[in-house]
Amino acid sequence: MKILLLIPLTLVIDQVSKYIIQHTMQLGQSEAVLGEDFFRLTYIHNPGAAFGLNMGSPLLHTIVSIAALGVLVWLFWTLPRQEHLLRLALVLVLGGALGNIVDRLYLGEVVDFFDFGLGSTRWPIFNFADSFVTIGVGLMALGYARQKRQHSAPTPTEPPQDV
């Protein structure tokens, strides 16, 4: 169960990065990192879901996040141990979800700061937790697609035997 150690590791990376941003930047401040526009650190508070999606009130976001966390834990514990890719995917999603839930419980919203784009065309500002969730979901899709391919592959038949 060493893989479970990734959950606190992702949580620490997320929370420490947010702490640094909160204590070195002013809310709304934006600093160029790579090029003048391509990659910036822009400190915002996001009351919505990942990447600025909005499903309603911050309380609703918190409740949905905690419920999803329960489903993810259940999925993890019911997965066979040999499903390494899917277990890694779930651990990344769990760690990322926890990072944003901590923010919601303490701030009522999420600290975001990674800002990519060109000129006025910007990707929604996000954080490490969002990245872990996104990577985890991508790995989950890959893992389930691979699993489906393995289950739908024809089983080899034995060659005819000489009589």
Secondary structure, DSSP 8 states (H G I E B T S, - for coil): -GGGGHHHHHHHHHHHHHHHHHHHS-TT-EEEEETTTTEEEEEEEE-SSGGG---S-HHHHHHHHHHHHHHHHHHHHHS-TT-HHHHHHHHHHHHHHHHHHHHHHHHSSEEEEEEEEETTEE---B-HHHHHHHHHHHHHHHHHHHHHHHHHS----------
